[in-house]
Amino acid sequence: MDKKSSSYPLTGLPKAAFQMASGLMLIIPVLMTVVGIFILAIPSATFAEKAKLLALIFPLVVVSLISHRLFSKGLANSRLELSPEGVTQIQFGLKQFAKWEDVERITKVSQGRFLVEGLKLNDAKLSGQPWVLWLSTLNRKHLEIPLASYAQNWRESELGDDLQTYAPWLFAD
């Protein structure tokens, strides 16, 4: 069998969580617009007082819209790539690559508040936004790839088949 590159998009609970967060970032500007209309309707407030109150709302609306864009773009670009050279995880401003010889084992790894099966890496090359790189190396999460993020029952999926092709030593036990 010829080895090929394959790509798996983010799925399951992580995808749902980021979709929900992205949606919430759209609800906030709508709610703040309603609040702004009520502020403008206050009969006893002066124009200067209304402007000050609206000025407090505006940054929240801008931050929410920017956050929505970042979540949406990050979700669309998140994926796991397997190739003859190694494994690459691309997720929200972070790209981590590990050669197959740096993939140590399949073990329990953190996926948010849950432990799921994933790849434990000895080493990974990171690229991306500096603040994302800093955050991901704080708790050494860059050395873990939760496979459940890319296939719910990954062992019996194309992802599991590809992993067996590229890294058969992971399935020796």
RANORRA-V977038 format. One line per field, one symbol per residue. ss: DSSP state (2 for helix, 1 for strand, 0 for the rest). phi: phi as a letter, one per 20 degrees, with the letter a starting at -180 (. if undefined). psi: psi as a letter, one per 40 degrees, with the letter a starting at -180 (. if undefined). A space follows every 50 residues. Layout:
ss=???
phi=???
psi=???
This chain:
ss=00000111100222222222222222222222222222220000002222 22222222222222222222222222201111000111111001111112 22111111111001111111100011110222222222002221112220 00022202222222220222200
phi=.fecebccffbmfgfffffffffffefgffffffffffffeffeefffff fffffffgfffffffffgffffffffefadddbgfrdcddblncccccfg feefaebfcfcmeddcfaeddebbedbqfgffffffegdmffdccffffc afdffdcffffffffecfffdfe
psi=hhhiiihhihiaddddddddddddedddddddddddddddehdeiidddd ddddddddddddddddddddddddddehihhhiddahhhhhgehhhhhid eehdihahihgbeihiiihhidiihiiahdddddddedefeeeihhdeee hdgddfidddddddddgddeed.
